[in-house]
Amino acid sequence: MRRMVWIGVVVGAATLATAVSAHMKDEDLPAGPIRDRHELMESIGDHAKKIGQAMKANEVGKVPPHAEAISTKAKSIAALFPKGSTDEKSRAKPEIWQNWAEFEKLTASLQKDAAALAVAARDGGDAGAAAKQMFSNCKTCHDKFRTPEDD
């Protein structure tokens, strides 16, 4: 069972990292909150990729700084989605503003889940389950509030 959790964590991290790396360049986006949130999400994705790599290599001790960075950065997500901050190049769905309470709840959950992952990894807890929870949170938010990548 533990192996299945690790596999799930690695697959989730790889999926998230791939989604983040196969995106448009920041300079393609308008200056302001759209570009700022894109840069923030790229940074979160970079940390998530490093978490996935550490988990796959069974180097759980490398996870805490990246999980802590995600937790800290997650505090800024909602503020970078002011109403009306849309652009044809942005993948943000209108559902963000239509379901604002749920969006805020998911960003708060990311903050909490990433902090819990940092603690679990540092203190010998179940880092696999904590990582799975954090990556599940990312996937839920992306599925609900972000348009799929164009192929």
Residue pairs with C-beta under 8 A, 6 or more apart in sequence:
2 128
5 128
5 129
5 132
6 55
6 56
6 128
8 132
9 52
9 55
9 128
9 131
9 132
9 135
10 52
10 55
10 56
12 52
12 131
12 132
12 135
12 136
12 138
12 139
13 48
13 49
13 51
13 52
13 53
13 55
13 56
13 131
13 135
14 52
15 139
16 45
16 48
16 49
16 52
16 135
16 138
16 139
17 45
17 48
17 49
17 52
19 45
19 142
19 149
20 41
20 42
20 44
20 45
20 46
20 48
20 49
21 45
21 49
22 149
23 38
23 42
23 149
24 38
24 89
26 35
26 38
26 39
26 42
28 89
29 35
29 38
29 87
29 89
29 90
30 87
30 89
32 85
33 80
33 81
33 82
33 85
34 85
34 86
34 87
34 89
34 90
34 92
36 80
37 77
37 80
37 81
37 92
38 90
40 73
40 76
40 77
40 80
41 77
43 69
43 73
44 69
44 70
44 73
44 74
47 66
47 67
47 69
47 70
47 73
48 66
48 70
48 134
48 135
48 138
50 62
50 66
51 63
51 66
51 67
51 70
51 117
51 131
51 134
52 131
52 135
54 60
54 61
54 62
54 63
54 66
55 63
55 127
55 128
55 131
60 121
60 127
61 121
61 122
63 117
63 118
63 121
63 127
63 131
64 118
64 119
64 121
64 122
65 118
67 114
67 115
67 117
67 118
67 121
67 134
68 114
68 115
68 118
70 110
70 114
70 134
71 110
71 111
71 112
71 114
71 115
71 118
74 107
74 108
74 110
74 111
74 114
75 111
77 107
77 110
78 103
78 104
78 107
81 92
81 96
81 97
81 103
83 97
85 92
86 92
86 94
91 146
91 147
91 149
92 145
92 146
92 147
93 144
93 145
93 146
93 147
95 144
95 145
96 103
96 145
99 144
99 145
102 144
103 141
103 145
106 137
106 140
106 141
106 144
106 145
107 141
109 137
110 134
110 137
110 138
110 141
113 130
113 133
113 134
113 137
114 134
116 130
116 133
116 134
117 127
117 130
117 131
117 133
117 134
119 125
119 130
120 126
120 127
120 129
120 130
121 127
121 130
